[in-house]
Amino acid sequence: MKSYRWSILVAGLFGLALALSACEGDKDYDRPVPPGLGTLMIDNETYDDISVFVDSEFQERIAREDHVTSYDFPPGVYRVVLEQRGGRDSYRGDIDLLPDRRTVIEVFPGDFDSDRFAVRIFFD
């Protein structure tokens, strides 16, 4: 009887862990790209809101809870600036948007010695 209870407990814990990992990893990277455009996706994994600027134009402020936010633009190279709300961390760089592809910027808190976000950029 004890082994039966043990296997139910293990199965329950395994199911809970699987459900929690699915929620955490559930990113909206599969959002379709409009034909002929490129999509810029910003995944805010910082502790704060960040302001998004594309080619010097303010887009919006992304709350940490929002995680992935998407913008559709014609293909090309864009200057992207991300600024921490009320803080010192930022990121600035030129980003390529390819036709019919997603360019993802994952934004993480920077080191204590730095005033820059840690970012990971990839095409999805």
PyMOL commands that set and color helices and strands:
alter all, ss='L'
color gray80, all
select helices_A, chain A and resi 2-24+64-66
alter helices_A, ss='H'
color red, helices_A
select strands_A, chain A and resi 38-44+50-54+57-62+68-73+76-84+90-97+102-108+118-123
alter strands_A, ss='S'
color yellow, strands_A
deselect
rebuild
show_as cartoon
